[in-house]
């Protein structure tokens, strides 16, 4: 096993495929070299996949600390110039507050993944 996240586990091949699928989904949304992708998620397999899938597009990851308040997150998002936010469904309300000051595209995951 390459990744174990609670009851879920992935082989190296499965993990690589998941990272490639994330990279492909981001590319289809126009994300590429030089862009910044913000990620608001707890330390799960999805966050780990983001650390590999995002750079596969040539973009830079801006991993956001889930313990920060909305105004601090908004400052970080503005400073990073993130074009898209990947957010765990549980943290969607924080994401909405933090991104309300900027026009940022986002996708909320269905379940534990992005």
Number of C-alpha atoms within 10 A of each C-alpha: 10 11 16 12 11 8 5 8 14 15 12 12 11 14 19 16 14 20 22 18 14 21 24 17 15 19 17 10 11 13 21 19 14 11 20 22 25 25 26 23 26 19 11 14 21 23 21 15 22 24 17 18 25 29 19 19 21 16 19 20 20 20 18 18 14 16 8 11 12 18 14 13 21 21 14 17 24 17 9 16 16 22 18 22 23 23 28 23 19 16 15 18 12 19 23 15 14 20 22 11 13 13 11 16 12 18 13 17 17 11 9 15 17 18
